[in-house]
């Protein structure tokens, strides 16, 4: 019998309401330690809200969140010192250069300056940002912003890295760089949790998948178990009840009135 891995992330009964709207309706999420985990779901499924509550950016209305056994909302300083976050709609200090941004983040984390300089230099090289390190972040492209944001999230060597749509708007070259860095990170035993709409990408990268629909987790487990002999996209459509939509109506579309 294979022994279950310790949990890097666990939520129980996680709930968040915005007025009358229930965005997250009792999410029980589990991510084993050392996993490359994908969180997938349709628009409005509650992925970003769930990740925001897990990482301490948004207080839940109810429920439990633990990262490596520590309660996120009972011991926020300890938890946040051991996680990295690349949120959707990334906001950076745009009047700093890329290198200055990393140095500033290192200072905030209390990392000795000499060590920050070494780590920043290595991250800038791996992210292919050396030639742009003295350029202001406001002048960075989308791909460059994602790469410098990931570098900042990795600077303190976190145990768990949370990424919300990290590849959205990123060119193929930058995306390949991000993938290489993340695979190196998880190969050392650390954990990545990332949300995405791109099933092919999740299928290629992830060994663990959680599927959300209408504010709840409808399936989660090893990738092969979730696929169950199908592609991940086929499994996803079945799980969220999206099969057959759009087949009726729009009979006029593509017809000519001339």
N, C-alpha and C positions, 0 to 999 in steps of 0.2 A: 504493500500500500504506500502510495506517494504521500509524504508529509506535506501538509499545506504550508505555503509560505506565510511569514508574518505579514500583517497588513500595514501598508504605508499610509493608506487613507481609509477611513471608515466614517460614514454618516448613518444616522438612524433617525427616521421620522422627520427629516428636514423639511421645513415649511416656510414659505415666504409669500405674503400677500401685498399687493399694491392697491389699496382701496378695496373694491369689491372683487378685483381680479386675483385669482390664485395662480401665481407664477410657478411655484414649486409646491407640490402636493404630497409631501411625505416621502422624500427620496431616501432610499437605503442603498448607498453606494459603497462598494468595496474595491480596493485596488491593492493587489499583493506587492510587497516590497520587491524592487528590482524590475518591475514591469515597464514596458513601453505601452501605455494604456491610452486607448482612444475613447472619447466621449462623443457620441454621435446622436443626431436627432434632427427633425425638421425645424425650420424657423419657428421660434416661439415655444419650443419644447421645454425651455428652462435651463439650458446648458450654461449660459453666461451667468445667470443668477445663482445657479448652484456653485459654480467655480468661485464666484465672488464671496459667497458665504463660507466656503471651505477655506479660502485664503485669508479670511478676516477683513475683507473689504466691505462686506455688507452683513449686518446683524440679522440672523434668522428670527422668525417669529416663534419657532418651536424646533426642537430637535437637537441632536448631538453631532458634533464634528470632532474627530480625532485624527491627528497626523503623527505617525510613529508612536501611537499610544498616548499622546499628549492632547488634552482638550484645548482646542483652538481659542475658545472664548474665555476659558478659565486661566490659561497661561499664554496670553497672546505674544508676549515679548519673546519667550523661549521658542515658541513655534515659528514665529516670523523670522527668527535668526537662522532657522534651518530650512527655509523654503525659498524658492525663487519664483517670481511671477512675471509673466509677459501678458498683460491684459489686452483685450480687444480695444481698439481705439486708443492705441498707445500714446501717452502723453509724456514727453521728455523735456528736460531743461534745454530748450532749443537755442539759447544764446551761449551755450557752452560748445566747445569742440568735442568730437568723439572721445578723444583722449581725456579731456577735462571732465567729461561726464563720468567716465570710469573712475578717475581719481576721486571725484566728489563722492561717488557711491561707496568707494572704499573707505573714505574718511567717515561717512555716516555709519558704516558697519564696524568701525573701530579696528580695521586691519592696519598693521604697521605700514608706514608709507613706502618703505623699500619693497615690501611684499606686494603692495598694490601696484607699484610701478612694474614689477616683474610680471604679475598676472595680467595687467592691462596690455603690456607689450605682446604677450603670448596670445591673448584673445584677439587683439587687433590683427595680428599676423594670420591666425587661423581663420578669422572672419573675412580676410582679404580687404581690410580697411586701413592698412598702413598708409597708403597714399592719400587717404582722406581723413587721417586722424586729427589734423589741425584745422579741418574745415568745420564750420558751424553746423550743428545738427539740423538747424532750420533749412539748410541747403541740401540735406541728404534726400536721396530717392526713397521710395517706400521700402524697397529691398534693403537698402543700407540702414534705414531706421529699424527694421526688424532685426537686422544683424547686431546693431549696437545695443538694442534693447535686450536681446538674448545674452550678449556679452555682459551687460550690467546685471542680469538675473543670475548669471553663472559665477560672477566675480568672487563671491564668498563661499563657493563650493557647497551649494545646498544639498540636502538629502533628497528632497522632492522638488521637481520643477513643474509648474503649472503654466500651460500655454493656451491661450484662447484664440483660435483661428490664426496660428502663427504663419501660415503660408498664403493667406489671402492677400492678393495684390502683389505677390512676390514673383520676380522673374525666375525662369528655370535655373539660371546659374546661381543666384542667391539661394534659391530653395535647396539646391544640391548641397551647398555649403552648410545650411542649417541642418539638413538631414545627417550629414557626416558628423557634425558636432554632437548632435543629440544621440546618435548611435554610439559614439565613443563614451558619452556620459553614462548611458544605461549599461554599457558593457562592464563598467566598473562597479555595478551593483546599485547605482542610484535609480530613482524612479522618475518617469516622465508621465504626466497626465495632460493630454491635449485634446481640445475640441476641434472638430473639422466637419465640413460638409462634403469633403472629397473622399468618397468611399474607396477609390483605388489607392489613394495615399494611405489611408488607415489600414487597408488590407496589406499593403506592402511593408508598413513600418511596425504595426502593433502586434503584440502577442496576447493582449487582453482588451476586450471591448465592452463598453457599457452603452446601451441604447436607451435614449429617453424619448418619451412621447407624452404630450399634454401634462408636463410637470412631474412625471413619474419615471422611474427606471422600469422598463418593460422586459429587459433581458440583460444579463451580464455574465461574463465568463471568458475562458480562453477563446481565442479567435476561431479555432476549428470547431469548437462546440457551438458557437453562435452561428457560424456559417452552415454547419450541418449538411455538408455536401453541396451547398449552393455558393454562388459568389456572395460577398458581403453585401453588395447592393441589392441582390435578390432577397437575402435574408432581412435586410433593413426594411425594404418595402413591405414584406409580409408582416413584420413585427409591428410596424406603425400603421398598418391598415391602409396603405396607399395604393394597393393594386387596383387597377381598373378605373382610377379617377381620370377624368378628362376624355373618356371614350365617347360620351354622349354630348350633344349640343355642338355649337360652332359649325353646323353643317354648311353655313354660308362661306366659311373661311376658305380661301383659295379658289372660290368659284368666280366666274366673270359675269358681270351684268351687261357686258357689251355684246 
